[in-house]
Amino acid sequence: MTTDPPEKRFICDRMAGSLCKYLRFMGYDCKSANDLPSGNPREDTMILQIAREENRYILTQDAELARRGENLALRLVSSELGDQIIQLVHADLIIPEIRLTRCSQCNALLIEGPSLLNQQNLTPVSTPLVHCPVCHRQYWEGTHTQNMRKNLDQIIEKIDKTT
């Protein structure tokens, strides 16, 4: 497990929720528009403001938002997660590797060991635990993480075939 988190930072619009989750599992600081209040007609403006203030790349399928974001935005040309990851790799924005250093739910950096709030409900696992200090989710190298690694390996194989 790589512990050095990547330096690039992102914000995903509401259509890129799965990509946001994968970017977090890959160790990238990635905010989600899904965490903003819903129904705001100025949401795109909020996303642009966050991107500028926090030096984040906007990841969106919305051509208008991508245009307004100029050099801070990347228009995702596919709604398929694998194609989106490939596009980010080709744009030299990410290195596709599951690092398990960020919470997939709230984006906080994970801490080694079990959460003190969840120790009594802990299912025994044979791999090291990490937890989120904010939302107290537990993470370990279980089936879900292994499946994500396999899925990412298949995406990387596609990248290797296209280069």
Disulfide bonds with the S-S distance in Angstrom:
none
